[in-house]
């Protein structure tokens, strides 16, 4: 795959580039500052962009905000965000910004596992969502979810799987050949059976998707 890497730490950036190159990927561009990434993406048209979450100037969530900007300009571009820390809030924000479509969030320590990194890139290229297991478990624990998928019917699982692919209710209705009202009913049943707090607002669908990702074996 053709990749763009953005990380302010030269050693981390070059180390990851060498690892990816050794496994047959092509790094078409690197950047140490988020402001340099949009032009780099336009010039190189990569298959996937890998971003550090905390970058200059404030080292807070620059990579996350950059991901949102790239998704607006390139709706189908897969994005992989890397972090040293398990930050559930960043995951929910990433899924909301990207519509839960071909995006990923991995801890840097796990990126050193070449097999896991290759699998993540393949899944992103296939328009899947990849979230580090350690972060998913933190989110599900905070929501009080325990083995939540067991109570879902087959059709409710189908609806949840399509939600995880980033489809809207209308998209789900067209895929399953059912009415919008039927989809809405299934979605509400899924949220209720997963026992997701009603006060979670827009994060309810995100938490449902995370539950699905955590309890569904990768293909």
C-alpha positions in Angstrom: 0.0 0.0 0.0 1.0 3.6 -0.5 1.1 5.4 2.8 1.6 8.9 4.2 3.0 9.2 7.8 2.7 12.2 10.1 4.5 12.2 13.5 6.4 15.1 15.0 9.0 12.7 16.5 11.6 12.0 13.8 12.7 8.7 15.4 9.1 7.3 15.6 8.3 8.5 12.1 11.4 7.0 10.5 11.2 3.8 12.5 7.6 3.2 11.4 8.5 4.1 7.8 11.3 1.5 7.8 9.0 -1.1 9.4 6.3 -0.5 6.7 8.9 -0.6 3.9 10.3 -3.9 5.2 6.9 -5.4 4.9 6.3 -4.4 1.3 4.5 -1.1 1.7 5.6 2.2 0.1 5.8 5.4 2.2 5.1 8.1 -0.4 5.5 11.0 2.1 6.2 11.9 5.7 5.5 15.0 7.8 6.4 16.3 11.2 3.7 19.0 11.4 -0.1 18.7 10.7 -0.1 21.7 8.5 2.0 19.9 5.9 -0.3 16.9 5.6 -3.2 18.2 3.4 -0.9 19.2 0.6 1.1 16.0 0.9 -2.1 14.0 0.6 -3.2 15.9 -2.5 0.2 15.4 -4.1 0.7 11.7 -3.4 -2.9 10.3 -3.3 -2.0 7.6 -0.7 -4.1 4.5 0.1 -3.9 5.3 3.8 -2.8 8.1 6.1 -1.2 7.4 9.5 -1.4 10.2 12.0 -0.1 10.8 15.5 -2.8 12.1 17.8 -0.7 14.7 19.6 1.3 16.9 17.3 2.5 20.5 17.2 1.8 23.2 18.1 -0.1 22.3 21.4 0.4 18.5 21.4 -3.2 17.8 22.4 -5.5 16.5 19.7 -4.1 18.0 16.5 -4.0 14.7 14.8 -7.7 14.1 15.6 -8.7 17.5 14.2 -6.5 16.8 11.1 -8.4 13.5 10.6 -11.7 15.3 10.6 -10.4 17.8 8.0 -9.0 15.1 5.8 -12.2 13.1 5.9 -14.2 16.2 4.8 -11.8 16.7 1.8 -11.3 13.0 1.0 -14.4 11.1 2.2 -13.1 7.6 1.2 -9.5 8.0 2.5 -8.7 5.5 5.3 -7.2 7.1 8.3 -5.2 5.4 11.1 -4.5 7.4 14.3 -1.7 6.4 16.7 -1.4 7.3 20.4 0.8 6.5 23.3 -2.2 6.4 25.6 -5.5 4.7 25.7 -7.9 7.7 25.4 -11.6 6.5 25.0 -12.7 10.1 24.4 -10.5 10.3 21.3 -12.0 7.1 19.9 -15.6 8.3 20.2 -14.6 11.6 18.7 -12.8 9.9 15.8 -15.8 7.7 15.0 -18.1 10.6 15.1 -15.8 12.7 12.8 -15.4 9.9 10.3 -18.9 8.4 10.4 -17.4 5.1 11.7 -16.0 4.4 8.2 -12.5 3.1 7.3 -10.8 4.6 10.3 -8.6 3.2 13.1 -7.0 4.0 16.5 -4.1 2.0 17.7 -1.7 2.3 20.6 1.9 2.9 19.4 3.2 -0.1 21.4 1.0 -2.4 19.3 2.1 -0.9 16.0 5.5 -2.5 16.6 3.8 -5.9 16.0 4.2 -6.1 12.3 1.5 -8.7 11.9 -1.0 -6.7 13.8 -0.1 -3.6 11.8 -0.5 -5.4 8.5 -3.9 -6.7 9.6 -5.0 -3.3 10.6 -4.0 -1.8 7.3 -5.7 -4.5 5.3 -8.9 -4.0 7.3 -8.8 -0.2 6.8 -8.3 -0.7 3.1 -11.4 -2.9 3.1 -13.4 0.0 4.6 -13.5 -1.5 8.1 -13.0 0.1 11.5 -10.0 -0.9 13.6 -9.9 0.1 17.3 -7.2 -1.1 19.7 -8.7 -3.7 22.0 -7.3 -2.0 25.1 -9.3 1.2 24.3 -12.4 -0.7 23.4 -12.5 -2.5 26.7 -12.1 0.8 28.6 -15.1 2.2 26.7 -17.3 -0.8 27.2 -16.4 -1.1 30.8 -17.3 2.5 31.4 -20.7 1.9 29.7 -21.3 -1.2 31.8 -21.5 -3.5 28.8 -20.9 -7.2 29.4 -21.1 -9.8 26.5 -23.8 -7.5 25.0 -24.4 -9.2 21.6 -25.8 -12.4 23.0 -29.3 -11.0 23.4 -29.5 -9.6 19.8 -31.6 -11.3 17.1 -30.0 -12.2 13.8 -31.6 -9.2 12.1 -30.5 -6.9 14.9 -26.9 -8.2 14.5 -27.2 -7.4 10.8 -28.3 -3.9 11.5 -25.5 -3.4 14.0 -22.9 -4.8 11.5 -24.1 -2.2 8.9 -23.9 0.5 11.5 -20.3 -0.5 12.2 -19.6 -0.1 8.4 -20.8 3.5 8.7 -24.1 3.2 7.0 -26.9 5.6 7.8 -30.4 4.4 8.6 -31.4 5.0 5.0 -28.3 3.1 3.8 -29.2 0.2 6.1 -32.8 0.2 4.8 -31.6 0.0 1.2 -29.1 -2.8 2.0 -31.6 -4.9 3.9 -34.7 -4.0 1.7 -36.7 -2.8 4.6 -38.4 0.5 5.5 -36.8 3.3 7.4 -39.2 2.8 10.2 -38.2 -0.8 10.5 -34.5 0.1 10.7 -35.3 2.7 13.3 -37.1 0.1 15.4 -34.1 -2.3 15.1 -31.6 0.4 16.0 -33.6 1.3 19.2 -33.9 -2.3 20.2 -30.1 -2.7 19.7 -29.4 0.3 21.9 -31.8 -0.9 24.5 -30.5 -4.5 24.6 -26.9 -3.2 24.8 -28.1 -1.2 27.8 -26.5 2.0 26.5 -27.4 5.0 28.7 -30.0 7.2 27.1 -28.0 10.3 28.3 -25.0 9.4 26.1 -26.4 11.4 23.2 -24.8 10.8 19.9 -22.3 8.5 21.5 -25.0 5.8 21.8 -24.4 4.6 18.3 -20.7 4.8 18.7 -20.8 2.7 21.8 -23.0 0.2 20.0 -20.4 0.0 17.2 -17.6 -0.5 19.7 -19.5 -3.3 21.3 -19.9 -5.0 17.9 -16.2 -4.6 17.1 -15.0 -5.9 20.4 -17.2 -9.0 20.3 -16.9 -9.9 16.6 -13.8 -11.8 15.5 -11.8 -10.2 12.7 -12.3 -11.8 9.3 
